[in-house]
Amino acid sequence: MKIKLLLAPALAGFVFLSTVHAGTIVEDFSHDPSLDGWQMFGDTNLFQWDSVNHNLRVTWDSSQPNSYFYHPLDTVLGRYDDFSMAFDLVLTDYAIGVTPGETNTFEVATGFLNYSEATNSLFLRGSYPTQPDLAEFDFFPSDSEPITNSINPSFVDSANDFAYNTYGYVTLPVNVTLRVTVAYTATNQTAVLTVTTNGINVVAPSYAYLDYTGGFYTGFGDFHLDTFAVESYSGVGSYYGSLLAHGTVGNILLTLPPPPVTLLQPSVAHGVGQVQFNSRTNWNYILESSTDLTTWQTNGSVVIGTGGSMVLQDTNAAQLHQFYRVNAQRAD
């Protein structure tokens, strides 16, 4: 995924445009969330904004296609980034085995995903080879197998490798406000899931250790996440599992790393346009220019981010009117 930042205003015949987004996304549903960039994919009837109670009413229904109430992040998260999500969850009811012949468990889920992959018709959450790039909270309601009476932070890399090392064995209560938090720290490659009510743990914290290689884990790679979503997954390919659950999600707080480009400063040096900005490691950068905002050409070669200040300079002949944009793309 490319993040395109255009820098402004006009300077000595050069035009620069810019869009930079904050490192947090907060949603309390006090007003129409579509005005804050929230969108829906799939069966939109599964998500209803409650303007009175200031939350999102959700139906998790595995009999329907993959459906999401989602917000783009305007960045790409990987395993070397710190990030977290927190939200209020109230489950009013849930049941598994609701589809004939699909009597096993299926998950209530909310978290980060890769939008282009998760909206592909081949993406099936219940089929292990076809669900790359996820970092989410999962609740598996109980059935005859105790291991499924659980919550866990689920991470899936771009090659469909899983990292869900510990479970919280608990049946979540209904009609109780639960605060769900998943915090991932890059330095120790660990995600911690906590579920509390009134500040008290409902169950001991659960962990995902991305560097863990014991048991059947052979190594976990990188992931690429560009969207946060309340996720109602299709049960197709779920190995005989199904789910129908109702509840609400509210008070969403997403903490994200800084954008790949910050503090853009335009300048002209010896008649040549250039941009200076703060970069990030694990990102590649290239300057592009246009005279009409329609046709763009590259200026110079790809430059690896240093985590500090960088300058990209136009290597082509100067034009009377010139637009510039900095394309940032993850290096991994």
C-alpha positions as CSV (number, residue, x, y, z in Angstrom):
1,M,0.0,0.0,0.0
2,K,1.3,3.5,-0.9
3,I,0.7,6.5,1.3
4,K,0.6,9.6,-0.9
5,L,1.3,12.9,0.8
6,L,1.0,16.1,-1.2
7,L,2.6,19.3,0.1
8,A,1.3,22.9,-0.1
9,P,1.1,25.9,-0.7
10,A,2.6,27.3,-3.9
11,L,6.2,28.4,-3.7
12,A,8.1,30.1,-6.5
13,G,6.1,28.4,-9.2
14,F,6.1,25.1,-7.4
15,V,2.9,23.7,-5.8
16,F,3.0,21.4,-2.8
17,L,-0.1,19.7,-1.2
18,S,-0.3,17.8,2.1
19,T,-2.5,15.5,4.1
20,V,-1.2,14.2,7.4
21,H,-3.3,12.2,9.9
22,A,-3.0,11.9,13.7
23,G,-1.6,8.9,15.5
24,T,-4.9,8.2,17.3
25,I,-8.5,7.5,16.2
26,V,-11.2,8.1,18.7
27,E,-14.9,7.3,18.2
28,D,-17.5,7.8,20.9
29,F,-20.5,7.6,18.5
30,S,-21.9,10.8,19.8
31,H,-22.6,11.8,16.2
32,D,-22.9,10.1,12.8
33,P,-19.7,8.0,12.5
34,S,-19.8,8.2,8.7
35,L,-18.8,11.9,9.1
36,D,-15.6,10.6,10.8
37,G,-14.6,8.3,8.0
38,W,-16.3,5.1,9.1
39,Q,-17.6,2.9,6.3
40,M,-19.2,-0.5,5.8
41,F,-18.5,-3.5,3.6
42,G,-20.7,-6.5,3.0
43,D,-24.0,-6.9,4.8
44,T,-24.6,-3.3,6.1
45,N,-27.7,-4.4,8.0
46,L,-25.3,-6.0,10.6
47,F,-24.2,-2.6,11.8
48,Q,-26.5,0.2,13.1
49,W,-25.5,3.4,14.7
50,D,-27.4,4.1,17.9
51,S,-27.6,7.8,18.2
52,V,-29.4,7.7,21.5
53,N,-27.0,5.4,23.4
54,H,-23.9,6.5,21.5
55,N,-22.7,3.1,20.3
56,L,-22.7,0.8,17.4
57,R,-25.3,-2.1,17.4
58,V,-23.7,-5.1,15.9
59,T,-24.8,-8.6,14.7
60,W,-22.1,-11.1,14.3
61,D,-23.7,-13.6,11.8
62,S,-21.6,-16.3,10.2
63,S,-24.4,-17.2,7.8
64,Q,-23.7,-13.8,6.0
65,P,-20.7,-12.9,3.9
66,N,-17.7,-11.2,5.4
67,S,-18.9,-7.8,6.6
68,Y,-17.1,-5.0,8.3
69,F,-17.7,-1.6,9.9
70,Y,-14.3,-0.1,9.3
71,H,-12.0,2.9,9.4
72,P,-8.9,3.2,7.3
73,L,-5.7,3.9,9.3
74,D,-4.0,6.0,6.6
75,T,-0.8,4.1,7.5
76,V,0.3,0.4,7.4
77,L,1.1,-1.4,10.7
78,G,3.8,-4.1,10.9
79,R,5.4,-6.1,13.6
80,Y,8.0,-3.5,14.2
81,D,5.4,-0.8,15.1
82,D,3.8,-0.2,18.5
83,F,0.0,0.0,18.4
84,S,-3.1,-0.7,20.4
85,M,-6.9,-0.8,20.3
86,A,-9.5,-0.5,23.0
87,F,-13.2,-0.5,22.9
88,D,-16.3,-1.1,25.0
89,L,-18.1,-4.4,24.3
90,V,-21.5,-5.4,25.5
91,L,-22.8,-8.8,24.4
92,T,-26.6,-9.2,24.7
93,D,-26.6,-12.8,23.4
94,Y,-24.5,-15.3,21.5
95,A,-25.0,-18.8,20.3
96,I,-22.9,-21.3,18.2
97,G,-24.0,-24.2,16.1
98,V,-26.9,-22.1,14.7
99,T,-26.4,-23.3,11.1
100,P,-27.5,-26.9,10.4
101,G,-24.4,-29.1,10.1
102,E,-22.1,-26.4,11.6
103,T,-22.3,-27.2,15.3
104,N,-18.8,-26.1,16.4
105,T,-17.7,-22.7,17.6
106,F,-17.0,-19.5,15.6
107,E,-15.6,-16.2,16.7
108,V,-16.9,-12.8,17.7
109,A,-14.1,-10.5,16.4
110,T,-12.9,-7.0,16.2
111,G,-9.5,-5.7,15.2
112,F,-7.0,-4.7,12.5
113,L,-6.9,-6.2,9.0
114,N,-5.6,-5.6,5.5
115,Y,-8.6,-4.2,3.6
116,S,-7.7,-5.4,0.1
117,E,-7.2,-8.9,1.4
118,A,-10.1,-9.1,3.8
119,T,-12.5,-7.9,1.1
120,N,-11.3,-10.5,-1.4
121,S,-13.8,-13.3,-2.0
122,L,-11.1,-15.9,-1.2
123,F,-10.6,-14.5,2.4
124,L,-12.2,-17.0,4.8
125,R,-11.6,-16.5,8.5
126,G,-12.5,-20.1,9.3
127,S,-10.2,-21.6,6.7
128,Y,-6.7,-21.5,8.0
129,P,-4.8,-21.1,4.6
130,T,-6.8,-18.1,3.5
131,Q,-6.8,-15.4,6.2
132,P,-3.6,-13.4,6.1
133,D,-2.7,-10.1,7.9
134,L,-4.8,-9.9,11.0
135,A,-4.3,-8.6,14.6
136,E,-7.6,-8.9,16.4
137,F,-9.6,-9.7,19.5
138,D,-11.5,-13.0,19.3
139,F,-14.1,-14.6,21.6
140,F,-15.0,-18.2,20.9
141,P,-18.2,-19.0,22.8
142,S,-18.2,-22.3,24.7
143,D,-19.3,-25.7,23.3
144,S,-18.3,-29.3,24.2
145,E,-14.6,-28.5,23.6
146,P,-13.3,-26.5,26.6
147,I,-10.5,-24.9,24.5
148,T,-13.1,-23.0,22.5
149,N,-14.5,-21.3,25.6
150,S,-11.9,-18.6,25.3
151,I,-10.7,-15.2,24.3
152,N,-7.3,-14.5,22.8
153,P,-5.4,-11.9,20.7
154,S,-5.0,-13.5,17.3
155,F,-2.2,-12.4,15.0
156,V,-1.8,-13.8,11.4
157,D,1.1,-12.8,9.3
158,S,1.2,-12.3,5.5
159,A,2.0,-16.0,4.9
160,N,-1.0,-17.2,7.1
161,D,1.2,-18.1,10.1
162,F,-0.6,-17.8,13.4
163,A,0.6,-16.4,16.7
164,Y,-2.0,-17.0,19.5
165,N,0.0,-18.5,22.3
166,T,-2.2,-18.1,25.4
167,Y,-5.9,-18.2,25.9
168,G,-8.2,-16.7,28.5
169,Y,-10.7,-19.5,29.4
170,V,-13.8,-17.6,30.1
171,T,-17.5,-17.4,29.1
172,L,-18.0,-13.6,28.7
173,P,-21.0,-12.3,30.6
174,V,-24.0,-10.8,28.7
175,N,-25.4,-7.3,29.3
176,V,-22.2,-6.2,31.0
177,T,-19.9,-3.5,29.7
178,L,-16.5,-5.0,29.0
179,R,-13.5,-2.9,28.2
180,V,-11.4,-4.8,25.7
181,T,-7.8,-3.7,25.2
182,V,-5.1,-5.2,22.9
183,A,-1.7,-3.5,23.2
184,Y,1.2,-4.6,21.0
185,T,4.8,-3.7,21.8
186,A,7.4,-4.1,19.0
187,T,10.5,-4.2,21.4
188,N,9.4,-7.6,22.9
189,Q,7.2,-8.7,20.0
190,T,4.3,-9.2,22.4
191,A,0.6,-8.4,22.4
192,V,-1.4,-8.3,25.6
193,L,-5.2,-8.7,25.7
194,T,-7.1,-7.5,28.8
195,V,-10.8,-7.6,29.4
196,T,-12.1,-5.7,32.4
197,T,-15.4,-4.5,33.9
198,N,-15.3,-1.6,36.2
199,G,-11.5,-1.8,36.1
200,I,-11.4,-5.4,37.3
201,N,-10.1,-8.2,35.1
202,V,-12.8,-10.6,33.9
203,V,-10.0,-13.1,33.2
204,A,-6.2,-13.1,33.5
205,P,-4.5,-11.2,30.6
206,S,-3.8,-13.3,27.4
207,Y,-0.7,-12.9,25.3
208,A,0.5,-13.4,21.7
209,Y,4.3,-13.8,21.4
210,L,5.4,-13.3,17.8
211,D,8.9,-14.6,18.4
212,Y,7.7,-17.8,20.0
213,T,8.8,-20.9,18.0
214,G,7.9,-23.8,20.3
215,G,5.2,-26.4,19.7
216,F,3.9,-26.3,16.1
217,Y,5.1,-22.7,15.6
218,T,7.9,-22.5,13.1
219,G,8.3,-18.8,12.9
220,F,6.1,-15.8,12.5
221,G,6.7,-13.2,9.7
222,D,5.6,-9.7,9.2
223,F,2.0,-8.4,8.7
224,H,0.5,-5.4,6.9
225,L,-2.5,-3.9,8.5
226,D,-4.2,-0.8,7.1
227,T,-7.8,-0.9,8.6
228,F,-9.5,-1.2,11.9
229,A,-12.9,-3.1,11.7
230,V,-15.7,-4.6,13.7
231,E,-15.7,-7.9,11.9
232,S,-18.6,-10.2,11.2
233,Y,-17.0,-13.2,9.4
234,S,-18.6,-15.6,7.0
235,G,-18.6,-19.2,8.3
236,V,-17.8,-20.6,4.9
237,G,-14.8,-22.9,5.3
238,S,-15.0,-22.8,9.1
239,Y,-14.8,-26.6,9.7
240,Y,-18.4,-26.9,10.8
241,G,-18.6,-23.9,13.0
242,S,-21.3,-21.1,13.1
243,L,-22.2,-18.2,15.2
244,L,-25.0,-15.7,15.8
245,A,-24.4,-13.0,18.4
246,H,-25.7,-9.5,19.2
247,G,-24.3,-6.6,21.1
248,T,-22.7,-3.2,20.9
249,V,-19.3,-1.7,20.4
250,G,-18.5,1.8,21.7
251,N,-15.8,4.2,22.9
252,I,-13.2,3.1,20.4
253,L,-9.6,4.2,20.9
254,L,-6.8,3.3,18.5
255,T,-3.3,4.3,19.2
256,L,-1.1,4.2,16.1
257,P,2.6,5.0,15.2
258,P,3.3,8.3,13.6
259,P,2.6,8.6,9.8
260,P,5.5,7.6,7.6
261,V,5.9,11.3,6.6
262,T,5.7,14.2,9.1
263,L,6.9,17.8,9.3
264,L,7.0,18.4,5.5
265,Q,8.8,21.5,4.5
266,P,8.9,22.7,0.8
267,S,11.8,24.7,-0.5
268,V,13.6,25.6,-3.7
269,A,17.4,25.3,-3.8
270,H,19.2,26.8,-6.8
271,G,16.0,26.7,-8.9
272,V,15.2,23.0,-8.0
273,G,12.2,22.0,-6.0
274,Q,12.7,19.7,-3.0
275,V,10.9,18.6,0.1
276,Q,12.3,17.9,3.6
277,F,10.4,15.7,6.1
278,N,10.8,13.3,9.0
279,S,11.0,9.7,7.9
280,R,10.5,6.4,9.6
281,T,12.6,3.2,9.4
282,N,11.1,0.2,7.5
283,W,9.7,2.6,4.9
284,N,10.9,3.5,1.4
285,Y,10.4,7.0,-0.1
286,I,10.4,8.5,-3.6
287,L,9.5,11.9,-4.9
288,E,7.0,12.3,-7.8
289,S,6.1,15.3,-9.8
290,S,3.3,16.4,-12.1
291,T,2.4,19.5,-14.1
292,D,-1.4,18.7,-14.2
293,L,-2.1,16.5,-11.1
294,T,-3.0,13.7,-13.6
295,T,0.2,12.4,-15.0
296,W,3.0,11.8,-12.5
297,Q,6.7,10.9,-13.0
298,T,9.3,9.7,-10.5
299,N,12.2,12.0,-9.5
300,G,15.3,10.0,-8.6
301,S,15.5,6.6,-7.0
302,V,13.8,5.0,-4.0
303,V,15.4,6.2,-0.7
304,I,15.3,4.1,2.5
305,G,13.9,5.9,5.5
306,T,16.4,6.6,8.3
307,G,14.0,7.5,11.1
308,G,15.2,11.1,10.9
309,S,15.1,14.1,8.7
310,M,15.4,13.5,4.9
311,V,15.4,15.6,1.7
312,L,14.1,14.5,-1.6
313,Q,15.1,16.7,-4.6
314,D,13.7,16.9,-8.1
315,T,16.1,15.4,-10.5
316,N,14.2,16.4,-13.6
317,A,14.2,19.7,-15.5
318,A,12.3,22.5,-13.7
319,Q,8.8,23.4,-15.1
320,L,6.9,26.6,-14.8
321,H,4.3,24.9,-12.7
322,Q,5.1,21.8,-10.8
323,F,3.3,19.6,-8.3
324,Y,5.1,17.3,-6.0
325,R,4.1,14.3,-3.9
326,V,6.0,12.0,-1.6
327,N,5.1,8.3,-1.9
328,A,5.9,6.2,1.1
329,Q,5.8,2.4,1.0
330,R,6.6,-0.1,3.6
331,A,10.0,-1.7,3.0
332,D,9.0,-5.2,4.2
